[in-house]
Amino acid sequence: MVQSVLLADDHGVVREGLKVLLERAGFQVVAEASDGREALNKAFALRPDVAVIDVTMPLLNGIDVARALRKEGLRTKVILLTFHTERQYVVPALEAGVSGYVVKTQASADLVRALHEVGRGRIYVSPAISGDVAEAVRRRKAPSRDPLTRREREVLQLIAEGKSTKEVAAILGVSVKTADTHRTHIMAKLDIHDTAGLVHYAIREGLTSA
């Protein structure tokens, strides 16, 4: 049974609306976050039953937040909330171990239902998700092979959001040299050798909507 919820969305108005919706339904919103890294830190600190996270969050996207929580063995379940219904978002999200995928246009009807389903140990995907994507999710096809490590994905998202190498290093808590090495490895693995190309790749892969 779900009781405590963490809300993460970079729009304060959206968070406020969701908080009202969930509290009226009997859930306790224990914390809010405006970017992916804040969501990750609060999830580790508070260990809520469920984290409701927007997919396209600044600094760290919702899918990679879910991956990080799963890697560390946190029991907090993740429901992603998004406008995106495309395969490149939905399938990696389920592969990352999320328990729910709710389309924002139907959030008022779907989110409470999703929380109840997740509380029963089930996976919830909004009916708005196209049939072929839902079928791919149900069959749990082999995960698509990502050439980048989790850290490299984090660096790529920050680059795509316009962060300098120095800013990337500060956000990730690493040296500028390490951040620059990650950038070099990313370019080599993807065979992309300019920032514009990296941004295009990050958007296409759903790491950011920048």
C-alpha positions, 0 to 999 in steps of 0.5 A: 500500500502506497502512503508516502510520495515524492513529487518531482517536476521542474514546474512548480504549478504542476507540482502544486496541482499534483500535490492537491490531487494526491492529498485529496486521494489520501496520499502523503506528499513528503517532499518535492523536487524541481530537478532530477538530482534533487529528486535522487537525493531526496529519495535516498534521504526520505525513502518514500514508497513511490517517487512520481517523476517527470521524464524530462527533468533538468540535470538528470532525467527521470529514466536515469533517476529510476536507473540510479535508484534501482542500482542502489537497491532502494525500495522506492518505486518510480512512476514516470509522468510525461507527455511522451508516448513514443517508444524511445521513452516508454521502453527504456523506462520499463527496462529501467525498472519503473513501476508506472508510466503515466501520460500527463494529459491524463494525469488527473484520471491515471495517476491515482489509479497508477499509485493504487496499482503500484501499491498492489505490486503491479505495473501501470502504463497509461491507456494512451500509450500506443498499442505497439509500444505497450506490446513491446513492454508486455513482451519485455524484449531484450533491452536495447544496447546503450553504448554509453555508461550511466555516468556518460549518459549523465554527462551527455544530458548536461552537455545537451543542456548547455553546461560547460565542462567546468559546470559538468564537473561541479554538478557531478563532483568530479575533476574538470579533467575527468569530465573532459575525459567522459566527453571525449569517450562519449564522442568516440563511442557515438562517432560524433565530434561536435556539440550540436551533434551530441545535443541532437543525439541526446534529444533523439534518445530522450535524455533531454528535450533541450 
